[in-house]
Amino acid sequence: MWRKASANEIGYLRKASTMLHLSTSAWATGTVLFHRYCAFVSTNKEPHPDPLPTHISIMLCLYLATKVTEEPRKQRDIINVGYKLAHPDSTFLPISSSTLSALRVTLTQGELILMRALGFNLTVDLPHAWIASTLYGMLWWERNGQPPDDTEMVDVRAKRVAGTAWAVANAVVERGLVDREPARLIAAACIYIAMDNHGEKLPAKSLDEWADIWAKTTGRRIEAVRALIEQSVDVPLVIEQFNIQNNRKPHSLAEK
């Protein structure tokens, strides 16, 4: 049976990331690793339950992500955050705690189990960095090869599209779609969705013109990747939540 990450598990992962003060990169990397682990459990032919308890596997994915993204966290902190989320009424475990010592052993042994389950592949190409570089390239194109300066990069239109595209990319990560398409195509599709939502010509060219350019450079129509995203992600809800969080009024083609 296909083992799909549940909404509660993804929420648990996000809460743990927040408590550990992780960046988007570390959180997203951990989320992708957890989706890969779920896929492993699904395709494993041996008739046994998950090799690792769910909350342990989640914290292990975050632990590995902090190493991959060079945002190291102490093993004790990883354990305490996971323990606190699993036992909300408890306090953090002191260094002298026998429970902490036992969980250290579990985490160390579990790390090897998880690494084997992932095929020792911890490489994750996220769409977020591609969103920034793609928008930068679009602004470069508009200026006929002249690099945009920092003030131009925070142009109101560009900032609005970048923020919306970033929010959609976060939802793509949570739905486990990152390994389904190359990251740069997902990034372009997120920008495509954001531009369509805001009715922007960013910069200079229309939405269809940029879609044609991406098709020539990637060999694939970006609309196909957009369709994949919209099949799994409630895009209007993601954008609405993003606008609320940032106190922004919604923008649409109808308002142009």
C-alpha contacts under 8 A as a table, 3 or more apart, distances in Angstrom:
res1	aa1	res2	aa2	distance
1	M	42	S	5.93
2	W	39	A	7.35
2	W	41	V	7.98
2	W	42	S	4.66
2	W	43	T	7.48
3	R	38	C	5.41
3	R	39	A	6.32
3	R	41	V	6.39
3	R	42	S	4.85
4	K	35	H	7.44
4	K	38	C	6.01
4	K	39	A	7.26
5	A	9	E	6.26
5	A	10	I	6.82
5	A	34	F	7.79
5	A	35	H	6.36
5	A	38	C	6.46
6	S	9	E	5.18
6	S	10	I	6.35
7	A	10	I	5.14
7	A	11	G	6.03
8	N	11	G	4.97
8	N	12	Y	6.03
9	E	12	Y	4.95
9	E	13	L	6.19
9	E	54	T	7.97
9	E	58	I	7.80
10	I	13	L	5.02
10	I	14	R	6.24
10	I	31	T	7.36
10	I	174	E	6.65
11	G	14	R	5.07
11	G	15	K	6.15
12	Y	15	K	5.18
12	Y	16	A	6.17
12	Y	85	L	7.60
13	L	16	A	5.16
13	L	17	S	6.18
13	L	27	W	7.86
13	L	31	T	7.14
13	L	58	I	6.34
13	L	59	M	7.54
13	L	62	L	7.82
14	R	17	S	5.01
14	R	18	T	6.23
14	R	27	W	6.97
15	K	18	T	5.10
15	K	19	M	6.25
16	A	19	M	5.12
16	A	20	L	6.17
16	A	59	M	7.78
16	A	81	V	6.31
16	A	82	G	6.85
16	A	85	L	7.53
17	S	20	L	5.09
17	S	21	H	6.09
17	S	22	L	5.32
17	S	27	W	5.80
17	S	62	L	7.47
18	T	21	H	4.95
18	T	22	L	6.22
19	M	22	L	7.88
19	M	81	V	6.89
20	L	73	R	7.80
20	L	77	D	7.62
20	L	78	I	7.60
20	L	81	V	7.38
22	L	25	S	7.89
22	L	26	A	5.87
22	L	27	W	6.20
22	L	66	T	7.95
22	L	71	E	7.46
23	S	26	A	5.32
23	S	27	W	6.21
24	T	27	W	5.10
24	T	28	A	5.84
25	S	28	A	5.23
25	S	29	T	6.01
25	S	69	T	7.07
25	S	126	L	7.68
26	A	29	T	5.10
26	A	30	G	6.14
26	A	62	L	7.39
26	A	65	A	5.48
26	A	66	T	5.88
26	A	68	V	7.98
26	A	69	T	5.85
26	A	71	E	7.33
27	W	30	G	5.21
27	W	31	T	6.20
27	W	62	L	7.02
27	W	65	A	7.41
28	A	31	T	4.98
28	A	32	V	6.18
28	A	126	L	7.57
28	A	170	N	7.47
28	A	173	V	6.27
28	A	174	E	7.90
29	T	32	V	5.20
29	T	33	L	6.23
29	T	62	L	7.76
29	T	65	A	5.59
29	T	69	T	7.95
29	T	124	V	6.28
29	T	126	L	7.61
30	G	33	L	5.11
30	G	34	F	6.22
30	G	58	I	7.91
30	G	61	C	4.97
30	G	62	L	4.58
30	G	63	Y	7.79
30	G	64	L	7.22
30	G	65	A	4.96
31	T	34	F	5.09
31	T	35	H	6.32
31	T	61	C	7.33
31	T	62	L	7.62
31	T	173	V	6.86
31	T	174	E	6.69
31	T	176	G	7.91
32	V	35	H	5.12
32	V	36	R	6.28
32	V	124	V	7.39
32	V	173	V	6.59
32	V	174	E	7.86
32	V	176	G	6.48
32	V	178	V	7.07
32	V	179	D	7.95
33	L	36	R	5.02
33	L	37	Y	6.21
33	L	61	C	5.84
33	L	65	A	7.92
33	L	118	L	7.68
33	L	122	L	7.32
34	F	37	Y	4.95
34	F	38	C	6.24
34	F	57	S	7.38
34	F	58	I	6.34
34	F	61	C	5.84
35	H	38	C	5.04
35	H	39	A	6.27
35	H	176	G	5.85
36	R	39	A	4.98
36	R	40	F	6.26
36	R	118	L	6.68
37	Y	40	F	4.98
37	Y	41	V	6.36
37	Y	114	L	7.44
37	Y	117	A	6.47
37	Y	118	L	6.22
38	C	41	V	5.13
38	C	42	S	6.26
39	A	42	S	4.99
39	A	43	T	6.29
40	F	43	T	5.26
40	F	44	N	5.94
40	F	117	A	6.27
40	F	118	L	7.24
41	V	44	N	5.26
41	V	50	D	6.40
48	H	51	P	7.69
50	D	53	P	6.57
50	D	54	T	7.69
51	P	113	I	7.91
52	L	56	I	6.41
52	L	57	S	5.83
52	L	110	G	7.11
53	P	56	I	5.30
53	P	57	S	6.20
54	T	57	S	5.17
54	T	58	I	6.21
55	H	58	I	5.15
55	H	59	M	6.30
55	H	82	G	6.97
55	H	86	A	7.44
56	I	59	M	5.27
56	I	60	L	6.05
56	I	82	G	7.61
56	I	107	L	7.43
56	I	110	G	7.86
57	S	60	L	4.99
57	S	61	C	6.13
57	S	110	G	7.72
57	S	114	L	7.39
58	I	61	C	5.19
58	I	62	L	6.45
59	M	62	L	5.07
59	M	63	Y	6.02
59	M	78	I	6.67
59	M	79	I	7.63
59	M	82	G	6.29
60	L	63	Y	4.80
60	L	64	L	6.13
60	L	107	L	6.98
60	L	110	G	7.36
60	L	111	E	6.31
60	L	114	L	7.53
61	C	64	L	5.22
61	C	65	A	6.09
61	C	114	L	7.96
62	L	65	A	4.83
62	L	66	T	6.21
63	Y	66	T	5.33
63	Y	67	K	6.75
63	Y	73	R	7.43
63	Y	75	Q	7.80
63	Y	78	I	6.79
64	L	67	K	5.20
64	L	68	V	6.26
64	L	111	E	8.00
65	A	68	V	4.99
65	A	69	T	5.99
66	T	69	T	5.37
66	T	70	E	5.79
66	T	71	E	4.65
66	T	72	P	4.98
66	T	73	R	6.58
67	K	70	E	4.99
67	K	71	E	6.15
67	K	72	P	5.51
68	V	71	E	7.76
68	V	122	L	7.25
73	R	77	D	6.64
73	R	78	I	6.93
74	K	77	D	5.19
74	K	78	I	6.50
75	Q	78	I	5.13
75	Q	79	I	6.25
75	Q	104	R	7.42
76	R	79	I	5.14
76	R	80	N	6.05
76	R	100	L	7.64
76	R	104	R	7.64
77	D	80	N	5.08
77	D	81	V	6.08
78	I	81	V	5.42
78	I	82	G	6.27
79	I	82	G	5.22
79	I	83	Y	5.96
79	I	100	L	7.40
79	I	103	L	6.94
79	I	104	R	7.47
80	N	83	Y	4.99
80	N	84	K	5.94
80	N	92	F	5.66
80	N	93	L	6.23
81	V	84	K	5.13
81	V	85	L	6.24
81	V	92	F	7.87
82	G	85	L	5.26
82	G	86	A	6.19
83	Y	86	A	5.07
83	Y	87	H	5.89
83	Y	92	F	7.60
84	K	87	H	4.99
84	K	88	P	5.23
84	K	89	D	7.67
84	K	90	S	6.40
84	K	91	T	6.90
84	K	92	F	6.51
85	L	88	P	5.43
87	H	90	S	5.55
93	L	97	S	6.14
93	L	99	T	7.55
93	L	100	L	6.22
94	P	97	S	5.33
94	P	100	L	7.45
95	I	100	L	6.95
96	S	100	L	7.64
96	S	101	S	7.96
97	S	100	L	5.20
97	S	101	S	6.53
98	S	101	S	5.00
98	S	102	A	6.17
99	T	102	A	5.08
99	T	103	L	6.13
100	L	103	L	5.08
100	L	104	R	6.14
101	S	104	R	5.10
101	S	105	V	6.61
102	A	105	V	5.29
102	A	106	T	6.38
103	L	106	T	4.81
103	L	107	L	5.96
104	R	107	L	5.12
104	R	108	T	6.14
105	V	108	T	5.17
105	V	109	Q	6.13
106	T	109	Q	5.27
106	T	110	G	5.74
107	L	110	G	4.94
107	L	111	E	5.97
108	T	111	E	5.31
108	T	112	L	7.10
109	Q	112	L	5.67
109	Q	113	I	6.70
110	G	113	I	4.95
110	G	114	L	6.03
111	E	114	L	5.15
111	E	115	M	6.09
112	L	115	M	5.03
112	L	116	R	6.23
113	I	116	R	5.27
113	I	117	A	6.22
114	L	117	A	4.93
114	L	118	L	6.16
115	M	118	L	5.14
115	M	119	G	6.21
115	M	120	F	4.94
115	M	121	N	7.60
116	R	119	G	4.96
116	R	120	F	5.77
117	A	120	F	7.54
118	L	121	N	5.72
118	L	122	L	7.41
125	D	178	V	7.89
125	D	182	P	7.90
125	D	183	A	5.92
126	L	129	A	6.75
126	L	130	W	7.58
126	L	178	V	7.00
126	L	183	A	5.62
127	P	130	W	5.13
127	P	131	I	6.26
127	P	169	A	6.57
127	P	178	V	7.77
127	P	183	A	4.56
127	P	184	R	5.95
127	P	185	L	7.99
127	P	186	I	6.02
127	P	187	A	4.82
128	H	131	I	5.19
128	H	132	A	6.87
128	H	166	W	6.30
128	H	169	A	6.66
128	H	187	A	6.72
129	A	132	A	5.38
129	A	133	S	6.38
130	W	133	S	5.04
130	W	134	T	5.74
130	W	183	A	7.09
130	W	184	R	5.49
130	W	187	A	5.70
130	W	188	A	7.91
131	I	134	T	5.22
131	I	135	L	6.17
131	I	162	A	6.99
131	I	165	A	7.31
131	I	166	W	7.33
131	I	184	R	7.66
131	I	187	A	5.02
131	I	188	A	6.84
131	I	190	C	7.83
131	I	191	I	7.01
132	A	135	L	5.35
132	A	136	Y	6.14
132	A	162	A	7.23
133	S	136	Y	4.95
133	S	137	G	6.12
134	T	137	G	5.01
134	T	138	M	6.23
134	T	187	A	7.82
134	T	188	A	7.25
135	L	138	M	4.95
135	L	139	L	6.29
135	L	158	A	7.42
135	L	162	A	7.59
136	Y	139	L	5.20
136	Y	140	W	6.15
136	Y	148	P	7.46
136	Y	153	M	7.17
137	G	140	W	4.85
137	G	141	W	6.06
138	M	141	W	5.04
138	M	142	E	6.36
138	M	202	L	7.57
138	M	203	P	6.52
139	L	142	E	5.08
139	L	143	R	6.46
139	L	147	P	7.77
139	L	148	P	6.40
139	L	153	M	7.82
139	L	202	L	8.00
139	L	203	P	6.24
140	W	143	R	5.21
140	W	144	N	6.46
140	W	145	G	5.34
140	W	146	Q	5.83
140	W	147	P	5.29
140	W	148	P	6.01
141	W	144	N	5.21
141	W	145	G	5.80
141	W	146	Q	7.90
142	E	145	G	7.67
142	E	203	P	6.21
142	E	204	A	6.36
143	R	146	Q	5.20
143	R	147	P	7.28
143	R	148	P	7.50
148	P	152	E	5.83
148	P	153	M	6.46
149	D	152	E	5.40
149	D	153	M	6.36
150	D	153	M	5.02
150	D	154	V	6.70
151	T	154	V	5.53
151	T	155	D	6.83
152	E	155	D	5.11
153	M	158	A	6.89
153	M	159	K	7.62
154	V	158	A	6.36
154	V	159	K	5.48
155	D	158	A	5.25
155	D	159	K	5.98
156	V	159	K	5.17
156	V	160	R	6.09
157	R	160	R	5.16
157	R	161	V	6.23
157	R	200	E	7.36
157	R	202	L	7.19
158	A	161	V	5.22
158	A	162	A	5.92
158	A	202	L	6.95
159	K	162	A	5.05
159	K	163	G	6.01
160	R	163	G	5.33
160	R	164	T	6.30
161	V	164	T	5.24
161	V	165	A	5.99
161	V	191	I	6.67
161	V	194	A	5.35
161	V	195	M	6.06
161	V	198	H	7.37
162	A	165	A	5.10
162	A	166	W	6.00
162	A	191	I	7.05
162	A	194	A	7.68
163	G	166	W	5.09
163	G	167	A	6.33
164	T	167	A	5.14
164	T	168	V	6.38
164	T	191	I	7.90
164	T	194	A	5.57
164	T	239	I	6.45
164	T	242	F	6.99
165	A	168	V	5.13
165	A	169	A	6.13
165	A	187	A	7.58
165	A	190	C	4.73
165	A	191	I	5.08
165	A	193	I	7.15
165	A	194	A	5.36
166	W	169	A	4.94
166	W	170	N	6.28
166	W	190	C	7.41
167	A	170	N	5.13
167	A	171	A	6.54
167	A	238	V	6.85
167	A	239	I	7.17
167	A	242	F	6.63
168	V	171	A	5.09
168	V	172	V	6.24
168	V	190	C	6.07
168	V	235	V	6.94
168	V	238	V	6.58
168	V	239	I	7.41
169	A	172	V	4.88
169	A	173	V	6.29
169	A	186	I	7.66
169	A	187	A	7.14
169	A	190	C	6.35
170	N	173	V	5.13
170	N	174	E	6.37
171	A	174	E	5.02
171	A	175	R	6.19
171	A	233	V	6.59
171	A	238	V	7.40
172	V	175	R	5.22
172	V	176	G	6.43
172	V	177	L	5.52
172	V	178	V	6.58
172	V	229	I	6.80
172	V	233	V	6.93
173	V	176	G	5.31
173	V	177	L	6.08
173	V	178	V	5.79
174	E	177	L	7.79
175	R	232	S	6.83
175	R	233	V	7.20
176	G	179	D	7.24
177	L	180	R	5.20
177	L	181	E	7.30
177	L	229	I	7.65
178	V	181	E	6.29
178	V	182	P	7.52
178	V	183	A	6.72
178	V	186	I	7.67
179	D	182	P	7.18
181	E	185	L	6.74
181	E	186	I	6.56
181	E	225	V	7.56
182	P	185	L	5.46
182	P	186	I	6.49
183	A	186	I	5.06
183	A	187	A	6.10
184	R	187	A	4.97
184	R	188	A	6.19
185	L	188	A	5.05
185	L	189	A	6.11
185	L	218	T	7.71
185	L	222	I	6.89
185	L	225	V	7.06
186	I	189	A	5.03
186	I	190	C	6.13
186	I	225	V	6.60
186	I	226	R	7.76
187	A	190	C	5.06
187	A	191	I	6.27
188	A	191	I	5.06
188	A	192	Y	6.01
188	A	214	W	7.75
188	A	222	I	7.12
189	A	192	Y	4.79
189	A	193	I	6.13
189	A	222	I	5.84
189	A	223	E	7.22
189	A	225	V	6.15
189	A	226	R	5.17
190	C	193	I	5.11
190	C	194	A	6.17
190	C	226	R	7.36
191	I	194	A	4.96
191	I	195	M	5.99
192	Y	195	M	5.22
192	Y	196	D	6.13
192	Y	207	L	6.98
192	Y	211	A	7.70
192	Y	226	R	7.78
193	I	196	D	5.14
193	I	197	N	6.13
193	I	226	R	7.23
194	A	197	N	5.06
194	A	198	H	6.23
195	M	198	H	5.21
195	M	199	G	5.65
195	M	200	E	5.13
195	M	201	K	7.24
195	M	202	L	7.30
195	M	207	L	7.01
196	D	199	G	5.00
196	D	200	E	6.80
196	D	207	L	7.08
196	D	252	S	7.74
196	D	253	L	7.51
197	N	251	H	6.63
197	N	252	S	5.30
197	N	253	L	6.95
198	H	251	H	4.93
198	H	252	S	4.89
198	H	253	L	6.45
199	G	251	H	7.47
199	G	252	S	5.77
199	G	253	L	4.72
199	G	256	K	7.14
200	E	206	S	7.70
200	E	207	L	7.80
201	K	204	A	5.66
201	K	205	K	5.52
201	K	206	S	4.91
201	K	207	L	6.51
202	L	205	K	6.40
202	L	206	S	7.28
205	K	209	E	5.92
205	K	210	W	6.54
206	S	209	E	5.19
206	S	210	W	6.43
207	L	210	W	5.32
207	L	211	A	6.24
208	D	211	A	4.94
208	D	212	D	6.24
209	E	212	D	5.16
209	E	213	I	6.35
210	W	213	I	4.98
210	W	214	W	6.17
211	A	214	W	5.18
211	A	215	A	6.16
211	A	221	R	7.08
211	A	222	I	6.19
211	A	223	E	7.70
212	D	215	A	5.08
212	D	216	K	6.37
212	D	221	R	7.62
213	I	216	K	5.25
213	I	217	T	6.37
214	W	217	T	5.14
214	W	218	T	5.84
214	W	219	G	7.79
214	W	220	R	7.65
214	W	221	R	7.29
214	W	222	I	6.90
215	A	218	T	5.34
215	A	219	G	5.18
215	A	220	R	4.94
215	A	221	R	4.85
215	A	222	I	6.52
216	K	219	G	5.55
216	K	220	R	7.51
220	R	224	A	7.83
221	R	224	A	5.83
221	R	225	V	7.51
222	I	225	V	5.29
222	I	226	R	6.26
223	E	226	R	4.90
223	E	227	A	6.10
224	A	227	A	5.09
224	A	228	L	6.43
225	V	228	L	5.06
225	V	229	I	6.38
226	R	229	I	5.12
226	R	230	E	6.17
227	A	230	E	5.11
227	A	231	Q	6.14
228	L	231	Q	5.28
228	L	232	S	6.87
229	I	232	S	5.52
229	I	233	V	5.76
230	E	233	V	5.08
230	E	234	D	6.58
230	E	235	V	6.39
231	Q	234	D	7.94
233	V	238	V	7.98
234	D	237	L	5.50
234	D	238	V	6.30
235	V	238	V	5.03
235	V	239	I	6.15
236	P	239	I	5.23
236	P	240	E	6.03
237	L	240	E	4.98
237	L	241	Q	6.09
238	V	241	Q	5.24
238	V	242	F	6.15
239	I	242	F	4.95
239	I	243	N	6.12
240	E	243	N	5.16
240	E	244	I	6.23
240	E	250	P	7.33
241	Q	244	I	5.08
241	Q	245	Q	6.11
242	F	245	Q	5.18
242	F	246	N	6.21
243	N	246	N	5.16
243	N	247	N	5.74
243	N	248	R	4.69
243	N	249	K	6.48
243	N	250	P	6.57
244	I	247	N	4.95
244	I	248	R	6.22
244	I	249	K	7.95
245	Q	248	R	7.84
251	H	255	E	6.62
252	S	255	E	5.48
252	S	256	K	7.09
253	L	256	K	5.33
